[in-house]
Amino acid sequence: MTNDHFHDECGIVGIVNHTEAANLAYLGLFALQHRGQESAGICSSDGEQLWTHNAMGLVSDVFSEATLAPLRGTHAIGHVRYSTTGSSILKNAQPFVVRYMNGSIGVAHNGNITNAAKIRETLEKDGAIFQSTMDTEVFVHLIARSKKDGIVNKIDDACSHVTGAYCLLFITETSIIAVRDPYGIRPLVLGKLGNTYVVASETCALDLIDANYIREVEPGEMIVFDRDGMNSRRLTVAKNVTKTAKCVFEHVYFARPDSVVFGNNSFEMRKRMGMQLGSEHYVDADMVIPVPDSGIPAAIGYAIETKIPFEFGLIRSHYVGRTFIEPKQSIRHFGVKLKLNPMKHYLDGKRVVVVDDSLVRGTTAMKIVSMIRHAGAKEVHLRLASPPIISPCFYGIDTPTKTELIANSNTVEDIRKFIAADSLGYLSRDGLKKCMGDNAGSFCYACFSGEYPF
């Protein structure tokens, strides 16, 4: 919603065996737009060659009937990107497609390879020439250099050299191959529409094209779709991995609320976090309001638990573009007011609990608190449905440096004073784990604890 959030990583979608594969991939990307807004691309296969279109911008800007028409064939993979590794330029847009000795291959990647720089340095010393600054290109070089037989074994071999988070979709002239890293850090799901298989980052992409959800792609699983049908195997590198490290922030913020992620509906999980937050940090108030849209489910949960009335005290504009001309005369909180406007007749004279999902730098929260107070609120209490963020993520999220994270070097009371709220309450780490239920031990909490799974 604001600049005071972590940025989404990327979204991927694969369509197997459909006469309008590229069109369905386009719709899937449209549903996954929240995962990346910098570039979009689709690569299709007609059984003999690959066809690609990538460009900077939103899915609706990148694709039209004219740009989709040349993307022939019954197989397609697509990608929306927010850059976590590599700058935001066209040569870094995906799917990334190359031709090598065994034919052509395209790849779409969600995640971040933590040892990519080291591998790249080794390959370049050995004569490799890289076309982009993306960690994704490392996979292509490792595949091209693998001595294993066949593309499936080459991909398996490449995965044995990398560490980090990766959900991958590969496309060749005759196949699509889906891969999820052994720790299952990023989500990847499998669906079916008639005789068509669909692989996507989230179930909301399946919903839009009426595909039925089958299951998650398992951590460490490789699924091959080719002329022999669908076949699954376990990555060699996954055989010694005994635990998962699913990103808990998918439930806190990233996933679309209507998606089923890691086996649970994200809206329900966020509502559960809000209820837990209400049990931990009750305050006597007249109303609970969310920071839209990210804080809505948690605010509903907080209101249910505390029995304080829920209201929409902030109205969000959904039509704010990526760029705007700021007036020469200063307008109070101009950047925030472009997106949010307080409902003065609701807020005037009221004690208000404001609920959001998380706090990163704190600058936007400070402006929101000030804006609500300026609208006449008597008290403003901020509640956050996740613990203090103290460490950056290295697994596919664009996070600030440690020094930029306000909770890394400030107490809760310091932060309360900085944002000028009457009180401030974070969901506890134990409370968050309680919301994750019986599977609490299968998640990564590194951004809240500083303890990384690897």
MOGI-V325939 format. One record per helix or strand. SS is the DSSP state (h for helix, s for strand). FROM is the first residue (numbers start at 1). TO is the last residue. If there is no record, write none. Layout:
BEGIN
ss=SS from=FROM to=TO
ss=SS from=FROM to=TO
END
This chain:
BEGIN
ss=s from=7 to=7
ss=s from=10 to=16
ss=h from=21 to=31
ss=h from=33 to=35
ss=s from=39 to=45
ss=s from=50 to=56
ss=h from=59 to=62
ss=h from=65 to=69
ss=s from=75 to=81
ss=h from=90 to=92
ss=s from=96 to=100
ss=s from=103 to=113
ss=h from=116 to=125
ss=h from=136 to=145
ss=h from=150 to=159
ss=s from=164 to=171
ss=s from=176 to=180
ss=s from=189 to=193
ss=s from=196 to=200
ss=h from=203 to=208
ss=s from=212 to=216
ss=s from=221 to=226
ss=s from=229 to=234
ss=h from=236 to=238
ss=s from=246 to=247
ss=h from=249 to=254
ss=s from=260 to=261
ss=s from=264 to=265
ss=h from=266 to=280
ss=s from=287 to=290
ss=h from=296 to=306
ss=s from=310 to=311
ss=s from=314 to=316
ss=h from=334 to=339
ss=s from=340 to=342
ss=h from=344 to=347
ss=s from=351 to=356
ss=h from=363 to=374
ss=s from=379 to=384
ss=s from=398 to=398
ss=h from=402 to=404
ss=h from=406 to=408
ss=h from=412 to=419
ss=s from=423 to=426
ss=h from=429 to=435
ss=h from=437 to=442
ss=s from=443 to=444
ss=h from=446 to=449
END
